[in-house]
Amino acid sequence: MIQLRSRPVARTSFVDGYFHISRRGSTVGREVRGGLTTFVAMCYIVLLNPLILGASADITGARLSTGQVTTATALAAGVTTILMGLLGRAPLALAAGLGINGVVAFQLAPEMTWAQAFGLVVLEGVCIVLMAVSGVRERIINAIPAPLKVAITVGIGLYLALVGLVSAGFVTRTPDSADSTVPVRMGVDGHLLGWPILVFCVGLLLMIVLVTRRVPGAVLISIVVATVLAVVIDAVFHPAGWGLVEPKVPARIVASPDFGLLGRIDLFGGFGSAGPLTACVFLFTLVLSGFFDAMGTITSVAEEAGLVRDGKVEGMGRILLADGFGALAGGLTGSAPNTVFLESAAGVGEGARTGLASLVTGALFTLTLFFTPIAAIVPAQAAAPALVVIGGMMLAQARRIPWQDIEISIPVFLVVAVIPFTYSITNGIGAGLIAYVLVKLGKGRVREVGWLLGVLALVFAAYFAAGSFMS
């Protein structure tokens, strides 16, 4: 009797099966290498986010502790990136979003307490989660014209660059006087003076070279080099003008995390401090900025990773849900809304294709919790170049705007110009939406506006009107 021997069935490990490592053409080694590369490319946010949030005071004059914000930033990035890996199963890393953290620092905080500002961030996360599970997100995407979405990114890029130049002292405010002709100037009296400015210029030039050469971790390397230079200069020459953070080596590098901001939120207090209308517009700005930035990043990184099938991102629902929880976690920890970082593409370039890479990145962020004293060394002049360079990179999106169409270019220009010129992302979005609706109505194209976009324009019109009546 002849016995037929069946072929052994190929077995995959639980990790391989859960993350679809083999199916996506990757290996565990590539995922680990990709996760490490993503961390190196974006861990500068642990140093940069505390400087951005720490540069502003809330309505009571209180400022955030650098150590506490650093802990919150690392904690939120670690937790949300691990969640993305387990739930979204995609090589996408999250951390406090650049640009949107500027909204929290320079727009929300001056109008309310920090606890109330982070409460609005939590509400933003709740809104994004609800939109992700209800399908409302798609309706909003369809309502906002694509060129205006791009314009928001471009405007925020200019805004970040201006914040970086001002925080470094490269751009300063011209004193009010009868003979003053411009609102801002370069340095002091039109000249760049002092050692701190030299640190900024060296860091900026180095970062430009490394970024254009596509060196992995270019931003982090530049910040570290500029910080070391600042420490040496401070020790030798003891110059003034560093600002809030002086580059002095702390007594110890390793320290216990300071979770002082964890859970310190006031969900609805901001509506009383800033006023219901202003708080609603702030909340809308948070949702809009985080929402569309994440959508663009997720799509572009997923495309590069080969995760797009028939025009749709594989597991998009789970990815959007994890992104929504990222914003929520940012508020609960006190680090600003967390969103998907474009630097995730660095890990994809190293071979990452699955959520296992995100687990590696998240674990490395978690380890940084024990090295928070390092953040107290970094002066604004060393970190500010990142704002300028990243802002410049965001401006590259302007190529997607049809500038030849005047019906689009004027509203887009208002968004791009008003955001940095008024130091307000909210003002820029509002000005652009109102202009777009008026242009379409003026040409009799009511159907191109839609009821949802019309409502949003009315909300912004009420916001601007309320400000004038309250003054």
Secondary structure per residue as TSV (DSSP state, phi and psi in degrees):
chain	resnum	aa	ss	phi	psi
A	1	M	-	360.0	127.2
A	2	I	-	-90.9	125.8
A	3	Q	-	-99.9	127.4
A	4	L	-	-86.3	124.7
A	5	R	-	-95.1	119.3
A	6	S	-	-74.8	149.0
A	7	R	-	-69.7	138.7
A	8	P	-	-63.2	136.3
A	9	V	-	-78.3	128.8
A	10	A	-	-65.8	126.4
A	11	R	-	-105.5	140.4
A	12	T	-	-111.8	151.9
A	13	S	-	-70.6	165.1
A	14	F	H	-61.2	-41.4
A	15	V	H	-62.5	-45.1
A	16	D	H	-62.8	-43.8
A	17	G	H	-68.2	-39.1
A	18	Y	H	-70.1	-43.5
A	19	F	H	-92.9	-4.7
A	20	H	T	58.9	43.7
A	21	I	T	-64.1	-50.9
A	22	S	T	-67.3	-41.2
A	23	R	T	-62.1	-31.8
A	24	R	T	-90.7	10.1
A	25	G	T	72.6	30.8
A	26	S	-	-121.4	180.0
A	27	T	-	-135.5	164.8
A	28	V	H	-60.7	-39.8
A	29	G	H	-61.7	-42.5
A	30	R	H	-65.6	-38.6
A	31	E	H	-64.9	-42.2
A	32	V	H	-64.3	-44.6
A	33	R	H	-64.6	-40.8
A	34	G	H	-65.2	-40.9
A	35	G	H	-64.2	-39.0
A	36	L	H	-66.2	-41.3
A	37	T	H	-63.6	-42.6
A	38	T	H	-60.9	-41.9
A	39	F	H	-62.4	-45.6
A	40	V	H	-62.4	-35.9
A	41	A	H	-72.5	-26.2
A	42	M	H	-124.3	0.4
A	43	C	T	-70.5	-6.8
A	44	Y	T	-58.6	-23.3
A	45	I	H	-62.9	-27.1
A	46	V	H	-65.8	-29.0
A	47	L	H	-90.0	-34.1
A	48	L	H	-82.1	-40.6
A	49	N	H	-59.6	-42.5
A	50	P	H	-61.7	-32.4
A	51	L	H	-70.6	-37.2
A	52	I	H	-69.5	-49.5
A	53	L	H	-67.9	-32.8
A	54	G	H	-77.6	-9.3
A	55	A	T	-81.1	-4.7
A	56	S	-	-127.0	153.6
A	57	A	-	-111.8	153.1
A	58	D	-	-83.1	-172.9
A	59	I	T	-63.4	-21.5
A	60	T	T	-92.2	-4.1
A	61	G	S	91.0	1.4
A	62	A	-	-77.8	141.6
A	63	R	-	-115.4	152.9
A	64	L	-	-79.9	147.4
A	65	S	-	-73.3	132.1
A	66	T	H	-60.0	-42.7
A	67	G	H	-63.2	-41.8
A	68	Q	H	-67.1	-41.3
A	69	V	H	-68.1	-37.1
A	70	T	H	-62.6	-44.9
A	71	T	H	-60.6	-45.9
A	72	A	H	-62.1	-40.5
A	73	T	H	-64.0	-47.4
A	74	A	H	-66.6	-40.6
A	75	L	H	-63.4	-49.3
A	76	A	H	-63.8	-42.4
A	77	A	H	-62.9	-42.5
A	78	G	H	-64.0	-49.2
A	79	V	H	-65.8	-46.9
A	80	T	H	-71.0	-33.4
A	81	T	H	-70.6	-38.9
A	82	I	H	-64.0	-40.4
A	83	L	H	-62.0	-41.6
A	84	M	I	-60.8	-39.8
A	85	G	I	-65.0	-42.8
A	86	L	I	-78.3	-39.9
A	87	L	I	-91.5	-51.6
A	88	G	I	-79.3	-24.6
A	89	R	-	53.6	37.1
A	90	A	S	-127.3	152.6
A	91	P	S	-78.9	61.5
A	92	L	-	-122.1	127.2
A	93	A	-	-107.5	144.1
A	94	L	E	-118.8	150.8
A	95	A	E	-164.0	177.1
A	96	A	E	-57.2	121.4
A	97	G	-	-72.9	128.9
A	98	L	T	-70.6	134.9
A	99	G	T	102.0	-57.8
A	100	I	H	-74.1	-27.1
A	101	N	H	-71.3	-25.3
A	102	G	H	-67.3	-33.9
A	103	V	H	-61.6	-44.8
A	104	V	I	-64.0	-44.2
A	105	A	I	-73.9	-45.8
A	106	F	I	-104.1	-11.2
A	107	Q	I	-111.9	-51.2
A	108	L	I	-75.2	-53.6
A	109	A	G	-55.4	-43.1
A	110	P	G	-64.5	-15.1
A	111	E	G	-102.9	-6.2
A	112	M	S	-160.3	179.9
A	113	T	-	-79.7	164.1
A	114	W	H	-61.8	-39.6
A	115	A	H	-61.5	-39.0
A	116	Q	H	-70.6	-36.9
A	117	A	H	-63.4	-45.1
A	118	F	H	-70.1	-25.0
A	119	G	H	-64.0	-41.2
A	120	L	H	-64.5	-34.2
A	121	V	H	-64.4	-41.3
A	122	V	H	-61.9	-43.0
A	123	L	H	-62.7	-35.6
A	124	E	H	-60.1	-45.2
A	125	G	H	-61.4	-40.9
A	126	V	H	-62.1	-42.9
A	127	C	H	-61.8	-43.9
A	128	I	H	-67.7	-39.1
A	129	V	H	-62.8	-45.4
A	130	L	H	-63.2	-39.3
A	131	M	H	-67.4	-33.6
A	132	A	H	-68.0	-36.5
A	133	V	H	-90.1	-14.8
A	134	S	H	-102.1	-16.0
A	135	G	S	88.9	-0.1
A	136	V	H	-64.7	-27.9
A	137	R	H	-55.7	-41.5
A	138	E	H	-65.0	-37.4
A	139	R	H	-66.3	-39.2
A	140	I	H	-67.6	-41.0
A	141	I	H	-58.7	-41.7
A	142	N	H	-70.2	-26.4
A	143	A	H	-77.7	-40.9
A	144	I	S	-80.5	122.2
A	145	P	-	-59.0	139.4
A	146	A	H	-55.3	-42.5
A	147	P	H	-61.4	-32.9
A	148	L	H	-70.6	-34.2
A	149	K	H	-62.5	-44.6
A	150	V	H	-64.7	-39.9
A	151	A	H	-60.8	-35.7
A	152	I	H	-61.2	-44.6
A	153	T	H	-62.4	-43.5
A	154	V	H	-64.7	-43.8
A	155	G	H	-62.4	-40.8
A	156	I	H	-65.6	-34.8
A	157	G	H	-61.6	-45.1
A	158	L	H	-63.2	-39.3
A	159	Y	H	-62.8	-45.1
A	160	L	H	-62.2	-42.6
A	161	A	H	-62.1	-42.3
A	162	L	H	-65.5	-42.0
A	163	V	H	-60.4	-42.1
A	164	G	H	-63.4	-44.6
A	165	L	H	-64.5	-38.7
A	166	V	H	-71.6	-44.4
A	167	S	H	-64.6	-28.3
A	168	A	H	-82.3	-14.4
A	169	G	T	87.5	5.4
A	170	F	S	-70.4	-34.3
A	171	V	E	-117.9	131.0
A	172	T	E	-129.9	160.6
A	173	R	E	-78.7	134.1
A	174	T	-	-75.6	127.9
A	175	P	-	-58.5	139.9
A	176	D	-	-65.6	125.1
A	177	S	-	-159.9	165.7
A	178	A	T	-66.8	-29.2
A	179	D	T	-98.4	5.8
A	180	S	-	-75.2	132.8
A	181	T	-	-111.9	-16.8
A	182	V	-	-130.2	148.8
A	183	P	S	-77.4	-27.0
A	184	V	E	-132.7	165.5
A	185	R	E	-149.5	169.4
A	186	M	E	-87.0	124.9
A	187	G	T	58.3	-141.7
A	188	V	B	-105.7	119.7
A	189	D	T	56.5	33.6
A	190	G	T	82.0	9.3
A	191	H	B	-128.2	146.4
A	192	L	-	-90.3	111.7
A	193	L	-	-124.6	144.3
A	194	G	S	99.6	156.3
A	195	W	H	-64.5	-39.2
A	196	P	H	-57.2	-39.3
A	197	I	H	-65.4	-36.1
A	198	L	H	-61.5	-41.1
A	199	V	H	-60.8	-43.6
A	200	F	H	-61.4	-46.7
A	201	C	H	-64.4	-42.1
A	202	V	H	-62.9	-45.6
A	203	G	H	-62.7	-40.7
A	204	L	H	-65.9	-47.6
A	205	L	H	-64.0	-40.5
A	206	L	H	-63.9	-43.2
A	207	M	H	-63.6	-40.8
A	208	I	H	-60.3	-44.2
A	209	V	H	-65.0	-46.9
A	210	L	H	-68.0	-39.7
A	211	V	H	-66.4	-43.4
A	212	T	H	-68.1	-25.3
A	213	R	T	-86.8	1.3
A	214	R	T	56.9	42.0
A	215	V	-	-75.8	125.0
A	216	P	T	-58.3	133.1
A	217	G	T	75.0	24.2
A	218	A	H	-57.8	-43.4
A	219	V	H	-64.7	-46.1
A	220	L	H	-63.6	-44.4
A	221	I	H	-59.1	-43.7
A	222	S	H	-65.0	-42.2
A	223	I	H	-62.4	-42.8
A	224	V	H	-65.0	-46.1
A	225	V	H	-62.0	-45.1
A	226	A	H	-64.9	-35.5
A	227	T	H	-67.8	-43.3
A	228	V	H	-60.6	-43.8
A	229	L	H	-60.1	-42.2
A	230	A	H	-64.5	-40.9
A	231	V	H	-62.0	-43.9
A	232	V	H	-64.4	-46.3
A	233	I	H	-62.6	-41.6
A	234	D	H	-65.5	-38.7
A	235	A	H	-69.8	-32.3
A	236	V	H	-89.4	-45.7
A	237	F	H	-107.2	-15.9
A	238	H	-	49.9	51.9
A	239	P	-	-75.8	158.2
A	240	A	S	-95.1	171.8
A	241	G	-	96.5	12.4
A	242	W	-	-72.7	-27.9
A	243	G	-	96.9	-141.7
A	244	L	S	-70.5	-32.7
A	245	V	-	-117.8	119.1
A	246	E	-	-93.9	136.5
A	247	P	-	-77.2	73.9
A	248	K	-	-113.1	134.8
A	249	V	-	-67.3	128.2
A	250	P	-	-71.3	163.7
A	251	A	S	-63.8	-28.9
A	252	R	-	-145.1	151.3
A	253	I	S	-91.6	-38.9
A	254	V	-	-95.6	135.1
A	255	A	-	-153.1	161.1
A	256	S	-	-71.0	141.6
A	257	P	-	-61.0	146.3
A	258	D	-	-107.2	102.8
A	259	F	-	-92.5	31.2
A	260	G	T	-61.8	-25.0
A	261	L	T	-91.4	-10.3
A	262	L	T	-62.8	119.7
A	263	G	T	78.6	3.7
A	264	R	-	-84.8	79.8
A	265	I	-	-131.1	151.8
A	266	D	-	-127.7	100.8
A	267	L	T	-58.5	-45.9
A	268	F	T	-117.3	3.3
A	269	G	H	-64.6	-29.7
A	270	G	H	-63.1	-26.7
A	271	F	H	-69.9	-25.1
A	272	G	H	-84.7	-38.9
A	273	S	H	-72.0	-48.6
A	274	A	S	-91.6	-15.2
A	275	G	-	99.0	144.3
A	276	P	H	-57.7	-44.5
A	277	L	H	-66.9	-47.2
A	278	T	H	-63.0	-42.7
A	279	A	H	-63.4	-38.5
A	280	C	H	-65.2	-40.1
A	281	V	H	-67.0	-40.1
A	282	F	H	-59.2	-46.3
A	283	L	H	-61.9	-42.2
A	284	F	H	-61.5	-41.5
A	285	T	H	-62.5	-43.7
A	286	L	H	-60.1	-47.4
A	287	V	H	-63.4	-46.5
A	288	L	H	-64.1	-47.0
A	289	S	H	-64.2	-51.4
A	290	G	H	-65.0	-37.9
A	291	F	H	-62.7	-54.6
A	292	F	H	-79.0	-32.7
A	293	D	H	-60.5	-44.2
A	294	A	H	-65.2	-42.4
A	295	M	H	-59.5	-46.7
A	296	G	H	-63.9	-42.6
A	297	T	H	-66.9	-46.0
A	298	I	H	-58.4	-45.9
A	299	T	H	-64.3	-45.6
A	300	S	H	-68.2	-42.9
A	301	V	H	-68.1	-41.5
A	302	A	H	-62.7	-38.0
A	303	E	H	-62.1	-43.5
A	304	E	H	-67.3	-30.6
A	305	A	T	-84.6	-3.1
A	306	G	T	74.2	29.2
A	307	L	-	-100.7	10.4
A	308	V	E	-99.1	123.7
A	309	R	E	-122.0	120.9
A	310	D	T	54.7	39.9
A	311	G	T	80.5	1.8
A	312	K	E	-120.1	142.0
A	313	V	E	-77.8	129.9
A	314	E	T	-62.5	125.8
A	315	G	T	70.9	29.2
A	316	M	H	-59.6	-39.0
A	317	G	H	-59.6	-45.3
A	318	R	H	-67.8	-37.5
A	319	I	H	-64.3	-45.1
A	320	L	H	-64.7	-35.9
A	321	L	H	-65.7	-43.8
A	322	A	H	-63.9	-38.1
A	323	D	H	-63.2	-40.1
A	324	G	H	-63.0	-41.2
A	325	F	H	-66.1	-25.5
A	326	G	H	-63.4	-44.1
A	327	A	H	-63.7	-40.2
A	328	L	H	-62.5	-46.1
A	329	A	H	-64.0	-34.8
A	330	G	H	-61.1	-39.2
A	331	G	H	-71.8	-41.0
A	332	L	H	-65.6	-32.9
A	333	T	H	-89.2	-21.1
A	334	G	T	87.4	36.0
A	335	S	S	-119.6	0.1
A	336	A	-	88.0	159.9
A	337	P	-	-57.5	133.8
A	338	N	E	-93.1	138.5
A	339	T	E	-143.0	167.0
A	340	V	E	-67.8	133.9
A	341	F	-	-96.1	138.4
A	342	L	T	-64.1	-23.6
A	343	E	T	-63.0	-10.5
A	344	S	H	-58.6	-26.2
A	345	A	H	-63.5	-25.6
A	346	A	H	-64.4	-42.3
A	347	G	H	-67.1	-38.4
A	348	V	H	-62.0	-38.2
A	349	G	H	-63.8	-24.4
A	350	E	T	-90.1	3.2
A	351	G	T	113.4	-4.9
A	352	A	-	-65.2	135.2
A	353	R	-	-137.2	-7.7
A	354	T	S	-134.0	177.5
A	355	G	H	-69.8	-14.1
A	356	L	H	-61.8	-36.4
A	357	A	H	-61.7	-38.2
A	358	S	H	-66.1	-35.3
A	359	L	H	-62.1	-40.6
A	360	V	H	-64.6	-47.0
A	361	T	H	-61.1	-45.3
A	362	G	H	-62.3	-39.5
A	363	A	H	-64.2	-39.0
A	364	L	H	-67.2	-38.5
A	365	F	H	-61.9	-38.9
A	366	T	H	-63.9	-37.5
A	367	L	H	-63.6	-30.3
A	368	T	G	-67.9	-10.6
A	369	L	G	-56.6	-27.5
A	370	F	G	-93.6	7.5
A	371	F	G	-126.0	30.9
A	372	T	G	-64.4	-27.9
A	373	P	G	-59.8	-21.0
A	374	I	G	-61.8	-32.1
A	375	A	G	-63.4	-26.9
A	376	A	G	-73.1	-7.5
A	377	I	G	-87.2	-29.3
A	378	V	-	-79.9	113.7
A	379	P	-	-80.0	165.1
A	380	A	H	-60.6	-33.4
A	381	Q	H	-66.0	-24.0
A	382	A	H	-86.1	-31.3
A	383	A	H	-92.4	-26.9
A	384	A	H	-57.8	-34.2
A	385	P	H	-55.1	-30.6
A	386	A	H	-63.8	-38.4
A	387	L	H	-64.3	-41.2
A	388	V	H	-67.1	-47.1
A	389	V	H	-68.4	-45.7
A	390	I	H	-65.6	-37.6
A	391	G	H	-60.1	-41.7
A	392	G	H	-64.1	-37.9
A	393	M	H	-65.8	-35.0
A	394	M	H	-67.6	-28.7
A	395	L	G	-67.1	-17.3
A	396	A	G	-61.8	-21.5
A	397	Q	G	-66.6	-15.5
A	398	A	G	-60.7	-21.2
A	399	R	G	-66.1	-16.7
A	400	R	G	-87.9	0.8
A	401	I	S	-95.2	130.1
A	402	P	-	-78.0	81.3
A	403	W	T	-64.3	-22.3
A	404	Q	T	-72.8	-16.7
A	405	D	-	-90.9	105.8
A	406	I	H	-65.4	-27.0
A	407	E	H	-65.7	-25.7
A	408	I	H	-97.1	-42.2
A	409	S	H	-65.0	-34.3
A	410	I	H	-68.4	-51.4
A	411	P	H	-59.4	-38.7
A	412	V	H	-63.3	-44.1
A	413	F	H	-59.7	-40.4
A	414	L	H	-62.6	-41.3
A	415	V	H	-60.8	-50.6
A	416	V	H	-64.2	-39.4
A	417	A	H	-81.8	-42.6
A	418	V	H	-68.9	-34.0
A	419	I	H	-57.4	-56.6
A	420	P	H	-75.2	-35.5
A	421	F	H	-68.6	-28.2
A	422	T	T	-104.9	1.8
A	423	Y	T	56.8	36.4
A	424	S	-	-147.0	114.7
A	425	I	H	-67.8	-37.1
A	426	T	H	-58.8	-47.3
A	427	N	H	-60.8	-40.8
A	428	G	H	-65.1	-45.4
A	429	I	H	-62.8	-44.7
A	430	G	H	-62.3	-45.2
A	431	A	H	-62.1	-41.8
A	432	G	H	-67.5	-42.7
A	433	L	H	-65.5	-43.8
A	434	I	H	-63.0	-44.5
A	435	A	H	-62.5	-41.6
A	436	Y	H	-62.3	-45.8
A	437	V	H	-63.7	-43.0
A	438	L	H	-64.5	-39.7
A	439	V	H	-61.9	-45.4
A	440	K	H	-66.9	-42.0
A	441	L	H	-66.6	-38.3
A	442	G	H	-63.4	-27.5
A	443	K	T	-97.0	8.0
A	444	G	T	74.5	19.2
A	445	R	-	-100.8	63.8
A	446	V	G	-63.2	-39.1
A	447	R	G	-64.6	-26.8
A	448	E	G	-73.1	-16.4
A	449	V	T	-81.0	-54.8
A	450	G	-	81.7	152.6
A	451	W	H	-68.1	-36.5
A	452	L	H	-67.0	-44.1
A	453	L	H	-66.4	-35.6
A	454	G	H	-62.6	-41.0
A	455	V	H	-64.3	-43.1
A	456	L	H	-61.8	-40.3
A	457	A	H	-64.1	-39.8
A	458	L	H	-64.6	-38.2
A	459	V	H	-60.9	-45.8
A	460	F	H	-67.4	-37.3
A	461	A	H	-61.9	-41.6
A	462	A	H	-64.2	-36.6
A	463	Y	H	-62.3	-48.5
A	464	F	H	-65.6	-40.2
A	465	A	H	-65.5	-41.0
A	466	A	H	-61.4	-38.8
A	467	G	H	-63.3	-38.0
A	468	S	H	-73.1	-35.6
A	469	F	H	-73.4	-29.4
A	470	M	H	-79.0	-17.7
A	471	S	-	-78.9	360.0
